[in-house]
Amino acid sequence: MKMLYFDDFKVGDRFTSPGATITESQIIDFAMHYDSQPFHMDAEAAKKSIFGGLIASGIHTFAVTFRLILMTGVITGSNLGSPGMDELRWLQPVRPGDTLRAVLEVLETIPSKSKPDRGIVRFRYTTVNQRDEEVLTVVAKQIIAKKQQTA
């Protein structure tokens, strides 16, 4: 998919990423660096946890989600950053072997009043597994560049 600019986005637009399969080694590696809880790092300890097995860190799931969003290509190059996110929810654990896809939905477009070369797009990110179960949702604001006008 091609990169889109602020004025290209319309409320209700949806973009779906390709899939990415999460491996046990990715889960453990991420946890060892960023979220060293036993149910993310130790398969035996995870079996005894409330999850009954190894699961990915929620932060890992969000990082994968954002990577999947970038893989759609729609904001790669036009994204100028983010002033923040709201309503982050982890709805199902992500386990080794799960294949995740992310859906980007446009909720609102807000032209900048002070910087005419950009605007904010409010997106809902929804991450689903191979059974189409939602595993993560979040509402994020992205600052998106407008197309440069040529004279």
Backbone bond lengths (Angstrom), bond angles and torsions (degrees), N, CA, C in turn:
res aa  C-N    CA-C-N  psi(-1)  N-CA   C-N-CA  omega(-1)  CA-C   N-CA-C  phi
1 M - - - 1.450 - - 1.529 108.79 -
2 K 1.305 116.34 146.63 1.459 119.98 -178.75 1.523 111.24 -83.57
3 M 1.323 114.18 158.08 1.455 120.90 176.69 1.525 109.52 -66.13
4 L 1.319 115.73 140.16 1.454 121.69 177.49 1.522 109.69 -113.83
5 Y 1.316 115.18 152.85 1.456 122.29 176.19 1.524 108.92 -106.21
6 F 1.334 115.19 171.68 1.460 121.14 -175.62 1.532 112.54 -47.95
7 D 1.333 117.04 -50.49 1.465 120.03 -175.23 1.523 113.53 -70.46
8 D 1.321 117.78 -11.47 1.467 121.25 177.84 1.529 112.17 -79.10
9 F 1.330 117.44 -22.49 1.465 120.81 -175.48 1.521 111.24 -82.92
10 K 1.314 116.04 134.87 1.462 122.88 177.05 1.524 108.92 -125.90
11 V 1.315 116.65 142.49 1.463 121.21 178.32 1.532 108.76 -53.53
12 G 1.313 115.28 131.73 1.460 121.21 -179.89 1.517 113.94 97.52
13 D 1.342 117.95 -16.01 1.472 119.74 176.57 1.523 109.11 -58.01
14 R 1.343 115.29 142.28 1.473 121.48 178.33 1.522 109.09 -133.41
15 F 1.318 114.64 139.97 1.457 121.86 179.49 1.517 107.46 -133.17
16 T 1.326 117.14 133.90 1.461 121.61 -177.43 1.519 109.61 -115.63
17 S 1.309 115.84 135.08 1.467 122.12 -178.97 1.523 110.79 -82.46
18 P 1.322 115.94 166.33 1.460 119.21 165.44 1.527 108.72 -69.59
19 G 1.313 116.68 173.14 1.459 121.01 -179.67 1.511 112.80 -92.48
20 A 1.331 115.01 157.85 1.465 122.57 174.16 1.524 107.42 -139.06
21 T 1.320 115.71 127.38 1.463 120.61 179.19 1.524 109.42 -91.04
22 I 1.312 115.57 130.23 1.464 123.02 -177.16 1.528 108.79 -92.11
23 T 1.316 116.18 125.68 1.468 120.57 -178.41 1.527 110.84 -99.53
24 E 1.324 114.76 160.70 1.466 120.26 176.27 1.524 110.46 -59.11
25 S 1.313 117.11 -42.45 1.469 119.34 -178.03 1.531 111.46 -65.76
26 Q 1.335 118.41 -35.19 1.469 120.41 176.10 1.525 110.64 -64.60
27 I 1.330 116.35 -42.32 1.464 120.95 -179.86 1.530 110.07 -61.38
28 I 1.315 116.16 -48.69 1.469 120.52 -178.04 1.521 110.83 -66.37
29 D 1.334 117.55 -43.38 1.466 120.63 -179.27 1.527 110.95 -61.11
30 F 1.328 116.88 -46.83 1.464 119.96 178.89 1.532 109.51 -60.08
31 A 1.320 116.47 -46.70 1.471 120.44 -177.61 1.523 111.64 -61.58
32 M 1.315 116.72 -40.15 1.467 119.39 -179.22 1.526 111.35 -62.34
33 H 1.321 116.72 -30.01 1.456 120.28 -179.57 1.526 113.72 -90.53
34 Y 1.335 117.56 -33.91 1.458 118.75 -166.93 1.524 116.50 -130.56
35 D 1.319 119.80 -18.13 1.466 120.56 -175.53 1.528 108.60 -153.79
36 S 1.308 115.65 73.76 1.468 121.67 -168.71 1.528 113.91 -82.03
37 Q 1.314 115.64 57.20 1.453 120.71 174.42 1.533 108.79 -95.64
38 P 1.336 117.47 146.00 1.471 120.53 -173.78 1.526 114.62 -55.63
39 F 1.334 118.73 -37.16 1.470 119.09 -177.50 1.529 112.58 -74.04
40 H 1.348 117.26 -5.30 1.461 121.80 173.69 1.528 112.17 -102.51
41 M 1.351 117.22 -18.83 1.463 120.40 -170.04 1.523 115.34 -119.11
42 D 1.309 117.37 -24.16 1.471 120.90 -169.84 1.526 108.75 -127.91
43 A 1.335 115.75 108.61 1.469 120.79 -175.71 1.532 111.87 -58.82
44 E 1.319 117.40 -38.59 1.468 120.24 -179.29 1.532 111.16 -69.46
45 A 1.313 117.20 -44.58 1.465 120.42 177.76 1.525 110.10 -65.11
46 A 1.326 116.48 -37.25 1.466 120.95 -179.20 1.529 111.56 -63.88
47 K 1.341 117.18 -33.13 1.476 120.61 178.06 1.523 111.33 -61.56
48 K 1.339 116.07 -30.93 1.462 121.25 -178.39 1.525 112.56 -88.41
49 S 1.318 116.82 -5.04 1.467 120.87 -177.91 1.526 110.32 -83.24
50 I 1.309 116.45 175.56 1.465 120.91 177.96 1.528 111.77 -65.00
51 F 1.337 116.98 -15.30 1.466 120.94 -179.05 1.520 112.73 -88.79
52 G 1.342 117.58 -15.98 1.458 121.38 177.70 1.519 114.47 68.64
53 G 1.303 117.24 14.02 1.462 121.50 179.14 1.514 110.90 167.99
54 L 1.304 115.01 172.09 1.452 122.39 -178.05 1.530 111.01 -61.96
55 I 1.327 115.93 136.08 1.473 120.80 175.25 1.524 108.94 -134.46
56 A 1.324 115.38 155.28 1.461 121.17 176.48 1.522 110.04 -74.33
57 S 1.306 115.73 147.66 1.454 121.25 171.35 1.526 108.99 -61.34
58 G 1.312 116.56 144.77 1.460 119.82 175.30 1.520 111.78 -60.13
59 I 1.327 116.32 -35.90 1.465 120.44 178.21 1.525 109.72 -65.18
60 H 1.316 116.89 -38.72 1.471 121.77 175.74 1.531 109.35 -61.61
61 T 1.326 116.36 -46.18 1.466 120.42 179.81 1.525 110.48 -59.91
62 F 1.334 117.49 -41.32 1.457 119.33 177.48 1.525 111.10 -65.15
63 A 1.332 117.38 -42.32 1.470 120.20 179.83 1.530 110.74 -60.92
64 V 1.328 116.76 -42.69 1.469 120.61 177.01 1.526 109.56 -63.11
65 T 1.323 116.61 -41.96 1.463 120.89 178.89 1.521 110.90 -56.65
66 F 1.324 116.92 -48.09 1.459 119.09 -178.34 1.527 110.72 -64.98
67 R 1.322 116.84 -38.96 1.467 119.80 176.43 1.528 110.67 -60.93
68 L 1.323 116.78 -42.62 1.467 120.58 178.12 1.528 111.21 -62.96
69 I 1.325 116.87 -40.02 1.466 120.59 176.94 1.525 109.56 -60.33
70 L 1.329 116.99 -44.94 1.460 119.88 178.56 1.523 111.65 -62.48
71 M 1.327 116.98 -32.85 1.463 120.57 179.99 1.531 112.45 -66.07
72 T 1.336 118.80 -19.11 1.461 119.77 175.46 1.523 110.48 -67.57
73 G 1.330 116.62 -25.97 1.458 121.74 -179.53 1.516 114.43 85.77
74 V 1.327 118.57 -10.35 1.466 119.67 -170.77 1.527 113.60 -70.19
75 I 1.334 118.70 -28.36 1.471 119.04 177.72 1.522 112.77 -115.04
76 T 1.324 116.98 0.07 1.464 120.02 179.29 1.526 108.07 -68.82
77 G 1.311 116.68 115.29 1.452 121.65 -179.36 1.517 113.13 103.37
78 S 1.319 118.46 -32.11 1.472 120.67 179.71 1.527 112.08 -100.40
79 N 1.332 117.14 -14.80 1.461 121.73 -179.81 1.524 109.49 -73.61
80 L 1.326 116.72 125.61 1.459 122.22 -179.70 1.524 112.38 -106.88
81 G 1.314 117.66 8.32 1.456 121.14 -179.09 1.515 111.15 122.98
82 S 1.325 114.72 -172.95 1.459 119.89 -176.96 1.518 110.24 -143.06
83 P 1.336 117.12 132.28 1.460 119.16 174.07 1.528 113.17 -81.91
84 G 1.339 117.64 -4.92 1.454 118.32 175.63 1.513 114.30 148.58
85 M 1.338 113.22 177.00 1.463 122.40 -177.75 1.526 108.96 -132.86
86 D 1.321 114.47 158.41 1.459 121.50 177.42 1.525 108.74 -136.64
87 E 1.307 114.97 160.05 1.460 121.79 168.59 1.527 114.00 58.38
88 L 1.316 117.89 38.43 1.464 120.92 176.85 1.523 109.45 -69.64
89 R 1.329 115.92 125.24 1.468 121.69 -179.19 1.523 109.82 -133.07
90 W 1.334 115.72 133.03 1.454 122.23 170.32 1.516 106.06 -104.05
91 L 1.316 116.58 112.73 1.460 121.57 -168.82 1.524 114.18 -99.35
92 Q 1.308 116.92 -29.05 1.469 123.05 178.61 1.524 107.63 -144.09
93 P 1.328 117.94 146.37 1.466 118.36 175.15 1.531 110.85 -69.22
94 V 1.320 114.78 147.60 1.464 121.65 174.33 1.519 107.03 -100.53
95 R 1.331 115.48 127.20 1.462 121.94 -174.68 1.526 110.87 -115.51
96 P 1.332 116.45 160.31 1.460 118.85 176.30 1.532 110.36 -54.11
97 G 1.330 115.59 134.70 1.453 120.93 -179.70 1.520 114.20 94.10
98 D 1.335 117.97 -12.69 1.464 119.88 177.13 1.530 109.33 -68.55
99 T 1.319 115.40 140.37 1.460 121.66 174.85 1.519 107.50 -109.22
100 L 1.314 114.98 121.20 1.460 121.58 -175.44 1.527 111.18 -104.83
101 R 1.323 114.76 144.86 1.467 123.66 170.24 1.515 106.77 -130.13
102 A 1.317 116.04 150.01 1.459 120.49 178.34 1.522 109.56 -117.46
103 V 1.320 114.82 141.44 1.463 121.71 176.28 1.524 107.09 -116.33
104 L 1.324 115.65 129.46 1.453 123.45 178.60 1.522 107.24 -107.49
105 E 1.331 116.80 120.81 1.464 121.23 179.88 1.516 109.67 -120.84
106 V 1.330 117.14 132.15 1.458 122.42 179.18 1.528 109.13 -80.24
107 L 1.334 115.98 121.22 1.465 121.93 178.49 1.524 112.49 -98.36
108 E 1.344 116.50 -34.64 1.456 120.40 -174.43 1.528 109.24 -163.77
109 T 1.321 116.66 147.62 1.461 121.76 172.26 1.525 107.98 -123.17
110 I 1.336 115.78 131.88 1.459 121.34 -175.12 1.529 108.12 -129.73
111 P 1.328 118.13 105.32 1.465 119.33 177.47 1.530 110.29 -64.01
112 S 1.324 116.00 142.51 1.463 119.51 176.92 1.525 109.60 -71.36
113 K 1.330 115.76 136.06 1.462 120.26 177.49 1.528 111.20 -82.71
114 S 1.329 116.71 -27.53 1.466 119.81 -175.50 1.533 113.61 -101.98
115 K 1.338 116.82 -19.08 1.468 120.18 -177.94 1.526 108.54 -130.47
116 P 1.321 116.82 97.41 1.466 119.81 -173.06 1.533 115.14 -68.73
117 D 1.327 117.02 -6.20 1.468 119.89 -179.16 1.526 113.18 -89.95
118 R 1.348 117.45 7.91 1.477 119.95 -175.35 1.518 111.72 -157.64
119 G 1.322 114.19 173.45 1.453 121.42 174.35 1.518 108.65 -157.89
120 I 1.316 115.94 175.31 1.465 121.14 177.65 1.520 108.01 -108.17
121 V 1.311 115.37 132.45 1.458 121.27 172.78 1.526 106.88 -111.96
122 R 1.326 115.95 124.09 1.465 121.00 173.14 1.517 107.22 -88.87
123 F 1.323 114.86 121.61 1.455 122.54 -179.89 1.523 110.33 -115.24
124 R 1.312 116.32 149.10 1.459 120.90 164.04 1.521 106.24 -103.68
125 Y 1.317 115.59 124.25 1.461 121.38 172.16 1.527 105.96 -96.27
126 T 1.305 117.11 130.86 1.456 122.30 173.72 1.513 107.36 -128.38
127 T 1.326 116.51 124.22 1.460 121.30 178.35 1.513 108.45 -107.57
128 V 1.323 115.89 130.49 1.465 121.71 -179.81 1.521 109.60 -122.69
129 N 1.330 114.39 153.55 1.470 119.32 176.22 1.530 109.42 -94.31
130 Q 1.313 115.50 -173.19 1.472 121.67 -176.35 1.532 112.54 -65.20
131 R 1.314 118.29 -14.87 1.473 121.94 176.98 1.534 110.89 -98.68
132 D 1.332 116.20 11.76 1.473 123.34 -176.73 1.520 112.80 60.43
133 E 1.326 117.35 25.20 1.463 122.12 173.58 1.534 107.98 -84.80
134 E 1.313 116.42 132.85 1.458 119.58 176.42 1.525 109.11 -69.77
135 V 1.330 115.95 128.72 1.460 119.98 178.34 1.529 111.55 -111.08
136 L 1.331 117.00 -20.98 1.458 121.17 -179.33 1.523 108.57 -154.36
137 T 1.327 115.60 140.23 1.460 121.27 168.37 1.525 108.11 -136.44
138 V 1.316 115.68 148.65 1.465 121.48 176.51 1.526 107.79 -159.16
139 V 1.316 115.43 147.30 1.459 121.16 172.55 1.526 106.19 -104.97
140 A 1.320 116.08 124.64 1.463 121.13 -176.52 1.514 110.22 -127.27
141 K 1.313 115.01 144.13 1.464 121.22 172.65 1.526 107.16 -100.76
142 Q 1.318 115.52 130.28 1.463 120.89 176.73 1.522 107.47 -121.04
143 I 1.316 116.34 134.21 1.458 121.17 172.79 1.524 106.30 -83.68
144 I 1.327 116.08 119.77 1.464 121.09 -173.34 1.542 108.52 -120.06
145 A 1.325 114.88 132.21 1.457 121.01 178.66 1.517 111.32 -68.49
146 K 1.329 114.83 146.40 1.467 120.51 169.38 1.519 108.03 -86.87
147 K 1.329 116.35 158.84 1.461 120.21 174.57 1.519 108.75 -62.81
148 Q 1.328 114.61 139.55 1.451 117.85 176.15 1.509 109.20 -72.29
149 Q 1.309 115.81 132.60 1.457 121.32 179.18 1.526 108.96 -83.48
150 T 1.308 115.92 132.15 1.460 119.37 176.75 1.519 109.00 -100.86
151 A 1.304 114.91 144.65 1.475 120.27 -176.66 1.511 111.63 -80.14
